[in-house]
Amino acid sequence: MKKINLAITGCLGRMGQQIIKTVKSDKNFKIVGLTENKKTNKKINGLKINLNSELAFKDASIIIDFTIPRCTIEIIKIASKLKKKIVIGTTGFSKKEEKLIKKFSKKIPILKAGNMSLGINLLMYLTEIASNSLGKKFLSKVFEIHHKHKKDHPSGTALMLGKGIAVGKKKNFYNLIGKKYLNKKNFPYGNKINFNSLRKGEVIGEHEVKFSSGKEIITLNHEAFDRALYSEGALSAAKWLMTKKPGLYSMRDLLNFK
C-alpha cells in the first residue's frame, strides 16, 4: 500500500509531538512536512521545520493541524490554493472563523473536530440523546478539566458537548451559551448552558455533562489518560478523509453515528 504523505503543523507543540510519535508506529504514513509559526533551526528526524507556506505543504497529500485559530486560517488558505486535504484539531475559533472554514470546505475536504477521541464523540452523541429525551424540565451544565498550559476556555470539547445539548433541544447553540467560569469549585445550573473550566497540573482531559430536574441528576462523563488517543484519532481521520470530496466533515461522519 502506498504511504500517505503527511504534513504536521505546530510540530513542536504537545499534540504535534504526539502525532510525530504515533506516526512512527503507523506504516500508512510518511511525514514530508513539518511547520511552526516561528523560524527555528531545529530538525525532527532529519526534516527541517519550515514556516507555513506553499513550499512546506507542496509534497503533502494531507495536513494535520493542531495550532491556534489564526494559524489554522492561514494554513487553510494555503491548503485551499494547493488543493490539499486538512484535518483540524485546533479549538477556540470565533463565529467568523467558523464561517471561513465552512467557506473553504467547498473547495477542499476538511475534517474538523474539537476532540479526536472516539469516546468523546460517543459522549456527544449520548448528550444529544439525553438532552432530547429529558426535555424542558431538566437544566444542564458542562464541566471540564485540562492541564495548566491550556489557554482557551471552555475547551473545544466542552463547547462540542454544549452544542450536543442544543442539538438535542433543537435550538441554536450560540443562543444557549450561558456563563463561562474559570477555576470555580461549584457553579450553577441555568436556563442557558453554563460552563466551568479548571486548569491544573498535567491533566490530559476530563469532561462532564450534568442534567438536573431539581429532583434528580443525570451525569455523563469521560476521562482521558493518554494523549495518544487524540493522535491516533487524528491519523484515523486523515486516512478516512483521503477518499472524500470537498466538504466539512466531523469525527461523527467517520464513526457513522446517525
Accessible surface in RSA format (square Angstrom, percent):
REM  Atomic radii and reference values for relative SASA: ProtOr
REM  Chains: A
REM  Algorithm: Lee & Richards
REM  Probe-radius: 1.40
REM  Slices: 20
REM RES _ NUM      All-atoms   Total-Side   Main-Chain    Non-polar    All polar
REM                ABS   REL    ABS   REL    ABS   REL    ABS   REL    ABS   REL
RES MET A   1   191.98  99.4 107.01  70.8  84.97 202.3  98.52  83.8  93.46 123.8
RES LYS A   2   185.79  90.6 162.89  99.9  22.90  54.5 114.43 103.0  71.36  76.0
RES LYS A   3   102.44  50.0  90.40  55.5  12.04  28.7  47.10  42.4  55.33  58.9
RES ILE A   4    16.58   9.4  12.74   9.5   3.84   9.3  16.58  11.9   0.00   0.0
RES ASN A   5    43.99  30.3  43.69  42.2   0.30   0.7   0.28   0.7  43.71  42.2
RES LEU A   6     0.00   0.0   0.00   0.0   0.00   0.0   0.00   0.0   0.00   0.0
RES ALA A   7     0.00   0.0   0.00   0.0   0.00   0.0   0.00   0.0   0.00   0.0
RES ILE A   8     0.28   0.2   0.28   0.2   0.00   0.0   0.28   0.2   0.00   0.0
RES THR A   9     0.81   0.6   0.28   0.3   0.54   1.3   0.28   0.4   0.54   0.8
RES GLY A  10     9.70  12.0   0.00   N/A   9.70  12.0   8.35  22.9   1.35   3.0
RES CYS A  11     0.00   0.0   0.00   0.0   0.00   0.0   0.00   0.0   0.00   0.0
RES LEU A  12    66.04  36.8  42.36  30.3  23.68  59.5  42.85  30.1  23.19  62.4
RES GLY A  13    33.50  41.3   0.00   N/A  33.50  41.3  33.12  90.9   0.39   0.9
RES ARG A  14    99.18  41.6  83.18  42.4  16.00  38.1  55.71  76.1  43.47  26.3
RES MET A  15    26.41  13.7  23.45  15.5   2.96   7.0  22.86  19.4   3.55   4.7
RES GLY A  16     0.75   0.9   0.00   N/A   0.75   0.9   0.16   0.4   0.59   1.3
RES GLN A  17    80.85  45.2  75.31  55.0   5.54  13.2  32.73  69.7  48.12  36.5
RES GLN A  18    25.82  14.4  22.89  16.7   2.93   7.0   3.72   7.9  22.10  16.8
RES ILE A  19     0.65   0.4   0.65   0.5   0.00   0.0   0.65   0.5   0.00   0.0
RES ILE A  20     8.75   5.0   8.74   6.5   0.01   0.0   8.74   6.3   0.01   0.0
RES LYS A  21   140.02  68.3 133.53  81.9   6.49  15.5  80.32  72.3  59.70  63.6
RES THR A  22    15.88  11.3  11.17  11.3   4.71  11.2  14.20  19.1   1.68   2.5
RES VAL A  23    11.81   7.8   8.58   7.8   3.22   7.8   8.58   7.5   3.22   8.7
RES LYS A  24   147.37  71.9 106.77  65.5  40.61  96.7  65.86  59.3  81.51  86.8
RES SER A  25    98.76  83.5  61.15  81.6  37.61  86.6  52.75 112.3  46.01  64.5
RES ASP A  26    24.37  17.1  18.01  17.9   6.36  15.0  11.12  26.2  13.25  13.2
RES LYS A  27   180.30  88.0 167.57 102.8  12.73  30.3 112.71 101.4  67.59  72.0
RES ASN A  28    42.19  29.1  39.57  38.2   2.62   6.3   2.81   6.8  39.38  38.1
RES PHE A  29     5.40   2.7   0.00   0.0   5.40  14.1   0.00   0.0   5.40  15.5
RES LYS A  30   118.46  57.8 114.52  70.3   3.95   9.4  62.35  56.1  56.12  59.8
RES ILE A  31    27.49  15.6  14.49  10.8  13.00  31.3  14.49  10.4  13.00  35.3
RES VAL A  32    33.92  22.3  13.83  12.5  20.10  48.4  16.63  14.5  17.29  46.9
RES GLY A  33     3.61   4.5   0.00   N/A   3.61   4.5   3.61   9.9   0.00   0.0
RES LEU A  34     1.58   0.9   1.26   0.9   0.31   0.8   1.26   0.9   0.31   0.8
RES THR A  35     0.13   0.1   0.13   0.1   0.00   0.0   0.00   0.0   0.13   0.2
RES GLU A  36    28.73  16.5  27.43  20.8   1.30   3.1   5.85  11.3  22.88  18.7
RES ASN A  37    65.68  45.3  39.22  37.9  26.46  63.7  13.73  33.1  51.94  50.2
RES LYS A  38   158.03  77.1 151.38  92.9   6.65  15.8  97.51  87.8  60.53  64.5
RES LYS A  39   180.21  87.9 148.73  91.3  31.48  75.0  94.87  85.4  85.34  90.9
RES THR A  40    35.17  25.0  17.46  17.7  17.71  42.2  20.08  27.0  15.09  22.8
RES ASN A  41   155.26 107.1 127.77 123.5  27.49  66.2  38.71  93.2 116.55 112.7
RES LYS A  42   127.62  62.3 119.91  73.6   7.72  18.4  78.90  71.0  48.73  51.9
RES LYS A  43   138.55  67.6 108.89  66.8  29.65  70.6  54.49  49.0  84.06  89.5
RES ILE A  44    26.28  15.0  22.94  17.1   3.33   8.0  26.12  18.8   0.16   0.4
RES ASN A  45   103.97  71.7  57.97  56.0  46.01 110.8  39.69  95.5  64.28  62.1
RES GLY A  46    63.51  78.3   0.00   N/A  63.51  78.3  34.11  93.6  29.40  65.8
RES LEU A  47    55.15  30.7  54.97  39.3   0.18   0.5  55.15  38.7   0.00   0.0
RES LYS A  48   127.37  62.1 121.47  74.5   5.90  14.0  67.92  61.1  59.44  63.3
RES ILE A  49     5.63   3.2   0.48   0.4   5.14  12.4   0.48   0.3   5.14  14.0
RES ASN A  50    45.20  31.2  39.76  38.4   5.43  13.1  10.75  25.9  34.45  33.3
RES LEU A  51    70.07  39.0  64.74  46.3   5.33  13.4  64.74  45.5   5.33  14.3
RES ASN A  52    18.55  12.8   4.33   4.2  14.22  34.2   0.73   1.8  17.82  17.2
RES SER A  53    39.83  33.7  36.12  48.2   3.71   8.5  34.55  73.6   5.27   7.4
RES GLU A  54    73.10  42.0  69.27  52.4   3.83   9.1  27.51  53.2  45.59  37.2
RES LEU A  55   125.55  69.9 112.49  80.5  13.05  32.8 115.30  81.0  10.24  27.6
RES ALA A  56     7.86   7.2   0.03   0.0   7.83  17.8   2.47   3.5   5.38  14.3
RES PHE A  57     0.00   0.0   0.00   0.0   0.00   0.0   0.00   0.0   0.00   0.0
RES LYS A  58   107.80  52.6  92.12  56.5  15.69  37.3  60.70  54.6  47.10  50.2
RES ASP A  59    82.06  57.5  69.07  68.7  12.99  30.7  20.48  48.2  61.59  61.4
RES ALA A  60     1.73   1.6   0.01   0.0   1.72   3.9   0.24   0.3   1.49   3.9
RES SER A  61    41.92  35.4  30.31  40.4  11.62  26.8  13.23  28.2  28.70  40.2
RES ILE A  62     0.00   0.0   0.00   0.0   0.00   0.0   0.00   0.0   0.00   0.0
RES ILE A  63     0.00   0.0   0.00   0.0   0.00   0.0   0.00   0.0   0.00   0.0
RES ILE A  64     0.09   0.0   0.00   0.0   0.09   0.2   0.00   0.0   0.09   0.2
RES ASP A  65     0.00   0.0   0.00   0.0   0.00   0.0   0.00   0.0   0.00   0.0
RES PHE A  66    36.23  18.1  23.51  14.6  12.72  33.1  24.91  15.1  11.32  32.4
RES THR A  67    37.72  26.8  10.39  10.5  27.33  65.1  18.89  25.4  18.83  28.5
RES ILE A  68    81.74  46.5  81.19  60.5   0.55   1.3  81.74  58.9   0.00   0.0
RES PRO A  69    27.38  20.0  27.38  25.0   0.00   0.0  27.38  22.6   0.00   0.0
RES ARG A  70   155.19  65.2 146.63  74.7   8.56  20.4  78.36 107.1  76.84  46.6
RES CYS A  71     2.73   2.1   2.51   2.8   0.22   0.5   0.33   0.8   2.40   2.6
RES THR A  72     0.00   0.0   0.00   0.0   0.00   0.0   0.00   0.0   0.00   0.0
RES ILE A  73    15.38   8.8  15.38  11.5   0.00   0.0  15.38  11.1   0.00   0.0
RES GLU A  74    78.27  44.9  73.41  55.5   4.86  11.6  32.37  62.6  45.89  37.5
RES ILE A  75     0.00   0.0   0.00   0.0   0.00   0.0   0.00   0.0   0.00   0.0
RES ILE A  76     0.03   0.0   0.03   0.0   0.00   0.0   0.03   0.0   0.00   0.0
RES LYS A  77   110.42  53.9 102.49  62.9   7.92  18.9  51.53  46.4  58.89  62.7
RES ILE A  78    24.85  14.1  22.93  17.1   1.92   4.6  24.85  17.9   0.00   0.0
RES ALA A  79     0.00   0.0   0.00   0.0   0.00   0.0   0.00   0.0   0.00   0.0
RES SER A  80     7.87   6.6   5.38   7.2   2.49   5.7   1.49   3.2   6.37   8.9
RES LYS A  81   151.37  73.8 120.59  74.0  30.77  73.3  84.40  76.0  66.96  71.3
RES LEU A  82    45.74  25.5  28.16  20.1  17.58  44.2  32.13  22.6  13.61  36.6
RES LYS A  83   138.67  67.7 118.05  72.4  20.63  49.1  87.86  79.1  50.81  54.1
RES LYS A  84    32.08  15.6  31.57  19.4   0.51   1.2   6.33   5.7  25.75  27.4
RES LYS A  85    43.27  21.1  43.20  26.5   0.08   0.2   1.33   1.2  41.94  44.7
RES ILE A  86     0.00   0.0   0.00   0.0   0.00   0.0   0.00   0.0   0.00   0.0
RES VAL A  87     0.00   0.0   0.00   0.0   0.00   0.0   0.00   0.0   0.00   0.0
RES ILE A  88     0.00   0.0   0.00   0.0   0.00   0.0   0.00   0.0   0.00   0.0
RES GLY A  89     8.20  10.1   0.00   N/A   8.20  10.1   0.49   1.4   7.70  17.3
RES THR A  90     5.72   4.1   0.21   0.2   5.51  13.1   3.80   5.1   1.92   2.9
RES THR A  91    26.67  19.0  15.33  15.5  11.34  27.0  11.36  15.3  15.31  23.1
RES GLY A  92    42.35  52.2   0.00   N/A  42.35  52.2  17.01  46.7  25.34  56.8
RES PHE A  93    26.60  13.3   1.74   1.1  24.86  64.7   1.82   1.1  24.78  70.9
RES SER A  94    55.03  46.5  44.25  59.1  10.78  24.8  50.07 106.6   4.96   7.0
RES LYS A  95   111.36  54.3 103.99  63.8   7.37  17.6  61.31  55.2  50.05  53.3
RES LYS A  96   160.75  78.4 155.13  95.2   5.62  13.4  99.93  89.9  60.82  64.8
RES GLU A  97    39.18  22.5  39.18  29.6   0.00   0.0  10.26  19.8  28.92  23.6
RES GLU A  98    54.58  31.3  50.46  38.2   4.12   9.8  18.63  36.0  35.95  29.4
RES LYS A  99   143.90  70.2 136.26  83.6   7.65  18.2  83.70  75.3  60.20  64.1
RES LEU A 100    48.05  26.8  46.34  33.2   1.71   4.3  47.78  33.6   0.26   0.7
RES ILE A 101     0.51   0.3   0.42   0.3   0.09   0.2   0.51   0.4   0.00   0.0
RES LYS A 102   131.00  63.9 130.75  80.2   0.25   0.6  73.40  66.1  57.61  61.4
RES LYS A 103   122.13  59.6 117.80  72.3   4.33  10.3  68.72  61.9  53.41  56.9
RES PHE A 104    23.08  11.5  23.00  14.2   0.08   0.2  23.08  14.0   0.00   0.0
RES SER A 105     4.91   4.1   4.90   6.5   0.01   0.0   0.00   0.0   4.91   6.9
RES LYS A 106   163.42  79.7 135.23  83.0  28.19  67.1  85.84  77.3  77.58  82.6
RES LYS A 107   105.32  51.4  94.07  57.7  11.25  26.8  53.56  48.2  51.76  55.1
RES ILE A 108     1.63   0.9   1.62   1.2   0.01   0.0   1.63   1.2   0.00   0.0
RES PRO A 109     9.71   7.1   9.71   8.8   0.00   0.0   9.71   8.0   0.00   0.0
RES ILE A 110     0.00   0.0   0.00   0.0   0.00   0.0   0.00   0.0   0.00   0.0
RES LEU A 111     0.00   0.0   0.00   0.0   0.00   0.0   0.00   0.0   0.00   0.0
RES LYS A 112    45.09  22.0  37.06  22.7   8.02  19.1   5.37   4.8  39.71  42.3
RES ALA A 113     7.40   6.8   1.52   2.3   5.88  13.4   7.11  10.0   0.29   0.8
RES GLY A 114    20.14  24.8   0.00   N/A  20.14  24.8   6.75  18.5  13.39  30.0
RES ASN A 115    11.38   7.8   5.88   5.7   5.50  13.2   5.50  13.2   5.88   5.7
RES MET A 116     2.91   1.5   1.17   0.8   1.73   4.1   1.17   1.0   1.73   2.3
RES SER A 117     3.29   2.8   2.50   3.3   0.78   1.8   0.78   1.7   2.50   3.5
RES LEU A 118   110.17  61.4 103.75  74.2   6.42  16.1 103.75  72.9   6.42  17.3
RES GLY A 119    27.97  34.5   0.00   N/A  27.97  34.5  19.95  54.7   8.02  18.0
RES ILE A 120     0.61   0.3   0.61   0.5   0.00   0.0   0.61   0.4   0.00   0.0
RES ASN A 121    10.13   7.0   7.04   6.8   3.09   7.4   1.12   2.7   9.01   8.7
RES LEU A 122    74.99  41.8  74.99  53.6   0.00   0.0  74.99  52.7   0.00   0.0
RES LEU A 123     9.24   5.1   7.94   5.7   1.30   3.3   9.02   6.3   0.21   0.6
RES MET A 124    28.27  14.6  28.27  18.7   0.00   0.0  19.51  16.6   8.76  11.6
RES TYR A 125    57.50  26.8  57.41  32.7   0.09   0.2  27.27  20.5  30.23  37.3
RES LEU A 126    74.41  41.4  72.24  51.7   2.17   5.5  72.33  50.8   2.07   5.6
RES THR A 127     0.00   0.0   0.00   0.0   0.00   0.0   0.00   0.0   0.00   0.0
RES GLU A 128    21.21  12.2  19.68  14.9   1.53   3.7   6.61  12.8  14.60  11.9
RES ILE A 129    83.48  47.5  78.62  58.6   4.86  11.7  83.48  60.1   0.00   0.0
RES ALA A 130    17.20  15.8  11.43  17.6   5.77  13.1  17.02  24.0   0.17   0.5
RES SER A 131     1.56   1.3   0.00   0.0   1.56   3.6   0.60   1.3   0.96   1.3
RES ASN A 132    78.97  54.5  61.59  59.5  17.38  41.8  11.50  27.7  67.47  65.2
RES SER A 133    84.63  71.5  46.54  62.1  38.09  87.7  36.49  77.7  48.14  67.4
RES LEU A 134    42.73  23.8  28.16  20.1  14.57  36.6  30.52  21.4  12.21  32.9
RES GLY A 135    28.98  35.7   0.00   N/A  28.98  35.7  28.55  78.3   0.43   1.0
RES LYS A 136   191.33  93.3 164.88 101.2  26.44  63.0 111.10 100.0  80.23  85.5
RES LYS A 137   177.01  86.4 157.21  96.5  19.80  47.1 109.02  98.1  67.99  72.4
RES PHE A 138    20.78  10.4  19.22  11.9   1.56   4.1  19.22  11.7   1.56   4.5
RES LEU A 139    66.64  37.1  64.38  46.1   2.26   5.7  66.64  46.8   0.00   0.0
RES SER A 140     4.44   3.8   2.52   3.4   1.92   4.4   0.03   0.1   4.41   6.2
RES LYS A 141    29.17  14.2  28.67  17.6   0.50   1.2   4.62   4.2  24.55  26.1
RES VAL A 142     0.39   0.3   0.01   0.0   0.38   0.9   0.01   0.0   0.38   1.0
RES PHE A 143    49.67  24.8  49.32  30.5   0.34   0.9  49.32  29.9   0.34   1.0
RES GLU A 144     0.73   0.4   0.71   0.5   0.02   0.0   0.73   1.4   0.00   0.0
RES ILE A 145    14.29   8.1  14.29  10.6   0.00   0.0  14.29  10.3   0.00   0.0
RES HIS A 146    16.41   9.0  16.41  11.4   0.00   0.0   5.78   6.0  10.63  12.4
RES HIS A 147    15.00   8.2  15.00  10.4   0.00   0.0   5.63   5.8   9.38  10.9
RES LYS A 148   128.82  62.8 105.11  64.5  23.71  56.5  49.20  44.3  79.62  84.8
RES HIS A 149    85.14  46.5  65.65  45.6  19.49  49.9  49.22  50.7  35.92  41.8
RES LYS A 150    43.94  21.4  32.43  19.9  11.52  27.4  11.90  10.7  32.05  34.1
RES LYS A 151   191.51  93.4 163.86 100.5  27.65  65.8 113.03 101.7  78.48  83.6
RES ASP A 152    43.16  30.2  34.54  34.4   8.62  20.4  33.35  78.5   9.81   9.8
RES HIS A 153    74.74  40.8  54.16  37.6  20.58  52.6  32.05  33.0  42.69  49.7
RES PRO A 154     7.73   5.6   4.26   3.9   3.47  12.6   4.26   3.5   3.47  21.6
RES SER A 155     1.31   1.1   1.31   1.7   0.00   0.0   1.31   2.8   0.00   0.0
RES GLY A 156     9.33  11.5   0.00   N/A   9.33  11.5   5.75  15.8   3.58   8.0
RES THR A 157     4.90   3.5   4.47   4.5   0.42   1.0   0.00   0.0   4.90   7.4
RES ALA A 158     0.04   0.0   0.04   0.1   0.00   0.0   0.04   0.1   0.00   0.0
RES LEU A 159    47.47  26.4  45.93  32.9   1.54   3.9  46.71  32.8   0.76   2.0
RES MET A 160    27.81  14.4  24.55  16.2   3.26   7.8  26.64  22.6   1.17   1.5
RES LEU A 161     0.00   0.0   0.00   0.0   0.00   0.0   0.00   0.0   0.00   0.0
RES GLY A 162     0.00   0.0   0.00   N/A   0.00   0.0   0.00   0.0   0.00   0.0
RES LYS A 163   108.75  53.1 108.75  66.7   0.00   0.0  51.28  46.2  57.47  61.2
RES GLY A 164     0.00   0.0   0.00   N/A   0.00   0.0   0.00   0.0   0.00   0.0
RES ILE A 165     0.00   0.0   0.00   0.0   0.00   0.0   0.00   0.0   0.00   0.0
RES ALA A 166     0.45   0.4   0.45   0.7   0.00   0.0   0.45   0.6   0.00   0.0
RES VAL A 167    71.63  47.1  62.27  56.4   9.37  22.6  66.03  57.4   5.60  15.2
RES GLY A 168     5.83   7.2   0.00   N/A   5.83   7.2   3.75  10.3   2.08   4.7
RES LYS A 169    54.99  26.8  32.51  19.9  22.48  53.5  33.35  30.0  21.64  23.1
RES LYS A 170   170.03  83.0 134.39  82.5  35.64  84.9 117.76 106.0  52.27  55.7
RES LYS A 171   113.95  55.6  96.51  59.2  17.44  41.5  58.12  52.3  55.83  59.5
RES ASN A 172    82.54  56.9  64.81  62.6  17.73  42.7  23.05  55.5  59.49  57.5
RES PHE A 173    23.16  11.6  17.79  11.0   5.37  14.0  17.79  10.8   5.37  15.4
RES TYR A 174   100.33  46.8  82.55  47.0  17.79  46.3  62.52  47.0  37.81  46.6
RES ASN A 175   101.44  70.0  91.27  88.2  10.17  24.5  27.71  66.7  73.72  71.3
RES LEU A 176    15.64   8.7  15.64  11.2   0.00   0.0  15.64  11.0   0.00   0.0
RES ILE A 177    38.58  22.0  26.46  19.7  12.12  29.2  26.46  19.1  12.12  32.9
RES GLY A 178    21.75  26.8   0.00   N/A  21.75  26.8   9.48  26.0  12.27  27.5
RES LYS A 179   137.07  66.9 131.70  80.8   5.37  12.8  81.51  73.4  55.56  59.2
RES LYS A 180   109.52  53.4  78.80  48.3  30.73  73.2  32.80  29.5  76.72  81.7
RES TYR A 181    42.16  19.7  38.76  22.1   3.40   8.9  34.78  26.1   7.38   9.1
RES LEU A 182    74.37  41.4  58.12  41.6  16.25  40.8  58.12  40.8  16.25  43.7
RES ASN A 183    76.75  52.9  53.77  52.0  22.99  55.4  21.75  52.4  55.00  53.2
RES LYS A 184   106.90  52.2 101.92  62.5   4.99  11.9  45.99  41.4  60.91  64.9
RES LYS A 185   204.92 100.0 167.20 102.6  37.72  89.8 117.40 105.7  87.52  93.2
RES ASN A 186   130.19  89.8 111.19 107.4  19.00  45.7  35.79  86.1  94.39  91.2
RES PHE A 187    19.14   9.6  10.08   6.2   9.06  23.6  14.78   9.0   4.36  12.5
RES PRO A 188    71.15  51.9  61.48  56.0   9.67  35.2  71.15  58.7   0.00   0.0
RES TYR A 189    55.70  26.0  36.66  20.9  19.03  49.5  36.14  27.2  19.56  24.1
RES GLY A 190    19.14  23.6   0.00   N/A  19.14  23.6  17.61  48.3   1.53   3.4
RES ASN A 191   140.63  97.0 112.10 108.3  28.53  68.7  30.51  73.4 110.12 106.4
RES LYS A 192   107.95  52.7 104.08  63.9   3.87   9.2  58.74  52.9  49.21  52.4
RES ILE A 193     2.84   1.6   2.80   2.1   0.04   0.1   2.84   2.0   0.00   0.0
RES ASN A 194    10.04   6.9  10.04   9.7   0.00   0.0   0.00   0.0  10.04   9.7
RES PHE A 195     0.87   0.4   0.87   0.5   0.00   0.0   0.87   0.5   0.00   0.0
RES ASN A 196     0.98   0.7   0.98   0.9   0.00   0.0   0.00   0.0   0.98   0.9
RES SER A 197     0.30   0.3   0.30   0.4   0.00   0.0   0.00   0.0   0.30   0.4
RES LEU A 198    43.58  24.3  43.58  31.2   0.00   0.0  43.58  30.6   0.00   0.0
RES ARG A 199    34.73  14.6  18.09   9.2  16.64  39.6  17.71  24.2  17.03  10.3
RES LYS A 200   107.33  52.4 103.42  63.5   3.90   9.3  56.57  50.9  50.75  54.1
RES GLY A 201    38.22  47.1   0.00   N/A  38.22  47.1  31.33  86.0   6.88  15.4
RES GLU A 202    98.40  56.5  81.11  61.4  17.28  41.1  64.35 124.5  34.04  27.8
RES VAL A 203    34.80  22.9  26.49  24.0   8.31  20.0  34.10  29.6   0.70   1.9
RES ILE A 204    34.75  19.8  29.16  21.7   5.59  13.5  29.16  21.0   5.59  15.2
RES GLY A 205     0.66   0.8   0.00   N/A   0.66   0.8   0.26   0.7   0.41   0.9
RES GLU A 206    53.37  30.6  53.22  40.3   0.15   0.4   9.30  18.0  44.07  36.0
RES HIS A 207     4.32   2.4   1.49   1.0   2.83   7.2   0.89   0.9   3.44   4.0
RES GLU A 208    43.12  24.8  42.66  32.3   0.47   1.1   5.03   9.7  38.09  31.1
RES VAL A 209     0.00   0.0   0.00   0.0   0.00   0.0   0.00   0.0   0.00   0.0
RES LYS A 210    53.50  26.1  53.50  32.8   0.00   0.0  27.14  24.4  26.36  28.1
RES PHE A 211     1.04   0.5   1.04   0.6   0.00   0.0   1.04   0.6   0.00   0.0
RES SER A 212    13.25  11.2  10.87  14.5   2.38   5.5   1.57   3.3  11.67  16.4
RES SER A 213    38.29  32.4  12.43  16.6  25.86  59.6  13.07  27.8  25.23  35.3
RES GLY A 214    73.71  90.9   0.00   N/A  73.71  90.9  37.24 102.2  36.47  81.7
RES LYS A 215   198.54  96.9 158.93  97.5  39.61  94.3 110.67  99.6  87.87  93.6
RES GLU A 216   101.11  58.0  91.21  69.0   9.89  23.6  31.71  61.3  69.39  56.7
RES ILE A 217   100.38  57.1  69.43  51.7  30.94  74.6  69.43  50.0  30.94  84.0
RES ILE A 218    57.84  32.9  54.78  40.8   3.06   7.4  57.84  41.6   0.00   0.0
RES THR A 219    58.83  41.8  32.34  32.8  26.49  63.1  25.46  34.2  33.38  50.5
RES LEU A 220    36.25  20.2  33.65  24.1   2.60   6.5  36.25  25.5   0.00   0.0
RES ASN A 221   100.28  69.2  75.27  72.7  25.01  60.2   2.38   5.7  97.89  94.6
RES HIS A 222    34.46  18.8  28.25  19.6   6.22  15.9  22.54  23.2  11.92  13.9
RES GLU A 223    83.69  48.1  66.88  50.6  16.81  40.0  11.19  21.6  72.50  59.2
RES ALA A 224     6.85   6.3   0.30   0.5   6.56  14.9   0.81   1.1   6.04  16.0
RES PHE A 225   161.10  80.6 136.01  84.2  25.09  65.3 140.04  84.9  21.06  60.3
RES ASP A 226    82.31  57.7  79.78  79.4   2.53   6.0  27.85  65.6  54.46  54.3
RES ARG A 227    37.57  15.8  36.37  18.5   1.20   2.9  11.26  15.4  26.31  15.9
RES ALA A 228    20.00  18.4  20.00  30.9   0.00   0.0  20.00  28.2   0.00   0.0
RES LEU A 229    51.73  28.8  44.78  32.0   6.95  17.5  46.52  32.7   5.21  14.0
RES TYR A 230    22.10  10.3  22.10  12.6   0.00   0.0  19.63  14.8   2.47   3.0
RES SER A 231     0.00   0.0   0.00   0.0   0.00   0.0   0.00   0.0   0.00   0.0
RES GLU A 232    96.55  55.4  92.62  70.1   3.92   9.3  31.54  61.0  65.00  53.1
RES GLY A 233     9.71  12.0   0.00   N/A   9.71  12.0   9.09  24.9   0.63   1.4
RES ALA A 234     0.00   0.0   0.00   0.0   0.00   0.0   0.00   0.0   0.00   0.0
RES LEU A 235     3.01   1.7   3.01   2.2   0.00   0.0   3.01   2.1   0.00   0.0
RES SER A 236    49.84  42.1  45.12  60.2   4.71  10.9  17.73  37.7  32.11  45.0
RES ALA A 237     0.00   0.0   0.00   0.0   0.00   0.0   0.00   0.0   0.00   0.0
RES ALA A 238     0.00   0.0   0.00   0.0   0.00   0.0   0.00   0.0   0.00   0.0
RES LYS A 239    74.77  36.5  64.67  39.7  10.10  24.0  36.94  33.2  37.83  40.3
RES TRP A 240    59.34  23.8  49.51  24.0   9.83  23.1  46.69  24.9  12.66  20.5
RES LEU A 241     0.00   0.0   0.00   0.0   0.00   0.0   0.00   0.0   0.00   0.0
RES MET A 242    55.83  28.9  42.05  27.8  13.78  32.8  42.05  35.8  13.78  18.3
RES THR A 243   113.09  80.4  79.72  80.8  33.37  79.5  78.46 105.4  34.63  52.3
RES LYS A 244    65.71  32.1  56.33  34.6   9.38  22.3  13.41  12.1  52.30  55.7
RES LYS A 245   165.90  80.9 160.98  98.8   4.92  11.7 106.32  95.7  59.58  63.5
RES PRO A 246    70.60  51.5  50.38  45.9  20.22  73.5  50.39  41.6  20.21 125.6
RES GLY A 247    18.30  22.6   0.00   N/A  18.30  22.6  18.30  50.2   0.00   0.0
RES LEU A 248    74.87  41.7  44.26  31.7  30.61  77.0  44.26  31.1  30.61  82.4
RES TYR A 249    45.74  21.4  42.51  24.2   3.23   8.4  30.40  22.8  15.34  18.9
RES SER A 250    41.42  35.0  41.39  55.2   0.03   0.1  33.57  71.5   7.84  11.0
RES MET A 251     5.03   2.6   4.83   3.2   0.19   0.5   4.83   4.1   0.19   0.3
RES ARG A 252    58.29  24.5  58.02  29.6   0.26   0.6  33.94  46.4  24.34  14.8
RES ASP A 253    69.14  48.4  52.73  52.5  16.41  38.8  12.94  30.4  56.20  56.1
RES LEU A 254    39.73  22.1  22.60  16.2  17.13  43.1  22.60  15.9  17.13  46.1
RES LEU A 255    45.27  25.2  24.05  17.2  21.22  53.3  28.07  19.7  17.19  46.3
RES ASN A 256   104.41  72.0  92.60  89.5  11.81  28.4  21.96  52.9  82.44  79.7
RES PHE A 257    47.70  23.9  31.15  19.3  16.55  43.1  33.82  20.5  13.89  39.7
RES LYS A 258   180.69  88.1 145.16  89.1  35.52  84.6 133.03 119.7  47.66  50.8
END  Absolute sums over single chains surface
CHAIN  1 A    13537.4      11004.9       2532.6       7566.6       5970.9
END  Absolute sums over all chains
TOTAL         13537.4      11004.9       2532.6       7566.6       5970.9
